[in-house]
Amino acid sequence: MKVALDIRAYLCPMTYVKTRIALERLAAGDLLELLLREGEPLESVPRSAEEEGHRVLATAPAPDMGDGIWRVVLEKA
């Protein structure tokens, strides 16, 4: 299963709080696709997810969503 979560409106640490809540609702192996802003969210959210054992499958700009927006795909551990 793949779930999308838009956290562009949030600042750290809320970006990872929202991500963590979404991951808790998923089964192992499910995917979570995030839309987030570049800068601190782009640095901290993937790093925090990996520290908790999840895999970062993709990190790429999302130009269709606007400048400075990135798409990150996580796989729940």
C-alpha angles and dihedrals in degrees: 000000000000123000126188124216125185110206097161092116094057133083127212129309091026091058091068094037089059090044093050093050090051092048091050089059093054131083121240110282094024118128129236117198113201131195110203143154124262119252122045097000091052091049100041105038098058091040093051091047091052091047088058091051101260122131125240104218100176141006116183141147115265101211090169087067096049140273116317095018120127135192117219123184119203129188114212115237 
